């Protein structure tokens, strides 16, 4: 017999698959229950709504990003390349989920995730340039961080270490710092 946490994980796995294939809005809890061979009430036992299910998939990623950012903010001195490499590693590790999130911006906006991500980007810029970055600095940082995230998605067949080096070097170039 499966433990409830096993069922919850199975629901999340099937939901990820269906969300990626059909989109969040076009995937009902009934679709997920049918794929799992369980009743809709059994699914409701674990998740009271589609939004709760989406949040359960996204929240661990958000928690990890939040911890990464807090760890960087706690450092006495931020090393830009190390910050960029950590940012790449996070996005590379979660690139499938990030593709799902990007395809469901309306759902993420409803969950407050977009505002959270924009706040994190602002904090990352301040880590690089201090509390009052110029517009030029802020735009370079947005290009650097956005570019890193995009590279983890755009080049799925490139070996991780090669992509990491190229993406971080490109971000350093955008920031005007030595790679």
C-alpha positions in Angstrom: 0.0 0.0 0.0 1.3 3.5 -0.9 1.8 6.1 1.7 -0.1 9.4 1.3 3.1 11.2 0.4 3.7 8.7 -2.4 0.2 9.5 -3.8 0.8 13.2 -3.4 4.1 12.9 -5.4 2.4 10.8 -8.1 -0.4 13.4 -8.4 2.3 16.1 -8.8 4.2 14.1 -11.4 1.1 13.5 -13.5 0.1 17.1 -13.1 3.5 18.3 -14.3 3.2 16.0 -17.3 -0.3 17.1 -18.2 0.4 20.8 -17.5 3.4 20.7 -19.8 1.3 19.0 -22.6 -2.0 20.8 -22.2 -1.4 23.8 -20.1 -2.6 24.5 -16.6 -5.9 26.1 -17.5 -6.8 23.2 -19.9 -5.9 20.5 -17.4 -8.7 19.7 -14.9 -8.3 17.8 -11.7 -10.6 15.2 -13.3 -8.0 14.8 -16.1 -5.3 14.2 -13.5 -7.5 11.8 -11.4 -8.4 9.8 -14.6 -4.7 9.5 -15.6 -3.9 8.2 -12.1 -6.8 5.9 -11.9 -8.2 7.5 -8.8 -11.4 9.3 -8.0 -11.6 13.1 -8.0 -12.5 13.0 -4.3 -9.3 11.1 -3.6 -7.4 13.8 -5.4 -9.2 16.5 -3.5 -8.0 14.7 -0.3 -4.5 15.8 -1.2 -5.1 19.1 -3.1 -8.3 21.2 -2.7 -7.8 23.0 -6.0 -5.8 23.2 -9.2 -4.2 26.4 -7.8 -3.1 24.5 -4.7 -1.6 21.8 -6.8 0.3 24.3 -9.0 1.6 26.0 -5.9 2.8 22.7 -4.5 4.8 22.1 -7.6 6.2 25.7 -7.8 6.7 26.4 -4.0 9.8 24.1 -3.5 11.5 25.9 -6.4 10.6 29.3 -5.0 11.9 28.2 -1.5 15.2 27.1 -3.1 15.6 30.4 -5.0 14.8 32.3 -1.8 17.4 30.4 0.2 20.0 31.0 -2.6 19.3 34.7 -2.6 19.4 34.9 1.2 22.7 33.1 1.3 24.2 35.5 -1.2 22.9 38.5 0.8 24.4 37.1 3.9 27.9 37.0 2.4 30.4 39.7 3.5 31.4 40.1 -0.1 29.5 38.9 -3.2 31.7 37.5 -5.9 29.9 38.3 -9.2 31.0 35.2 -11.1 30.0 32.9 -8.2 26.6 34.6 -8.0 26.1 34.1 -11.7 27.2 30.4 -11.5 24.9 29.7 -8.7 22.1 31.4 -10.6 22.8 29.3 -13.6 23.0 26.1 -11.6 19.6 26.8 -10.0 17.9 27.5 -13.4 19.6 24.6 -15.1 18.4 22.2 -12.4 14.8 23.4 -12.7 14.6 24.2 -16.4 11.7 21.9 -17.0 9.6 23.5 -14.3 10.7 27.0 -15.5 9.5 26.2 -19.0 6.1 25.2 -17.4 6.1 28.4 -15.4 6.9 30.6 -18.4 4.1 29.0 -20.4 1.6 29.8 -17.6 2.4 33.4 -16.7 -1.3 34.2 -16.0 -1.5 31.4 -13.5 1.8 32.5 -11.9 0.6 36.1 -11.7 -2.6 34.9 -9.9 -0.4 33.1 -7.4 1.8 36.2 -6.9 4.9 34.5 -8.3 5.7 37.2 -10.9 6.0 39.9 -8.3 8.2 37.7 -6.2 10.5 37.0 -9.1 10.8 40.7 -10.0 11.6 41.5 -6.4 14.4 38.8 -6.5 15.8 40.3 -9.7 15.9 43.7 -8.0 17.7 42.2 -5.0 20.2 40.4 -7.3 21.0 43.7 -9.0 21.6 45.3 -5.6 24.0 42.5 -4.8 26.1 43.3 -7.8 25.9 47.1 -7.7 24.8 48.2 -4.2 21.6 49.8 -3.0 21.3 52.5 -5.7 22.2 51.0 -9.1 22.1 53.2 -12.1 19.7 52.5 -14.9 22.6 51.3 -17.1 23.7 48.9 -14.3 20.2 47.6 -13.7 19.6 46.9 -17.3 22.9 45.1 -17.7 22.0 42.9 -14.8 18.5 42.2 -16.1 20.1 41.2 -19.4 22.7 39.0 -17.6 20.3 37.2 -15.3 17.5 36.9 -17.9 20.1 35.6 -20.4 21.4 33.0 -18.1 17.8 31.7 -17.5 17.1 31.7 -21.2 20.3 29.8 -22.0 19.3 27.0 -19.7 16.1 26.6 -21.7 17.3 27.5 -25.2 20.1 25.0 -25.4 18.9 21.7 -23.9 21.3 19.5 -25.9 24.5 21.3 -24.9 26.5 19.6 -22.1 25.9 21.4 -18.8 29.5 22.4 -18.1 29.9 23.8 -21.6 26.6 25.7 -21.4 27.4 27.0 -17.9 30.8 28.4 -19.0 29.3 30.0 -22.1 26.3 31.5 -20.3 28.2 32.8 -17.3 30.9 34.3 -19.6 28.1 36.0 -21.6 26.5 37.3 -18.5 29.9 38.7 -17.3 30.3 40.4 -20.7 26.9 42.0 -20.3 27.8 43.2 -16.9 31.2 44.5 -18.1 33.2 42.3 -15.7 36.1 40.0 -16.5 35.0 36.4 -17.2 
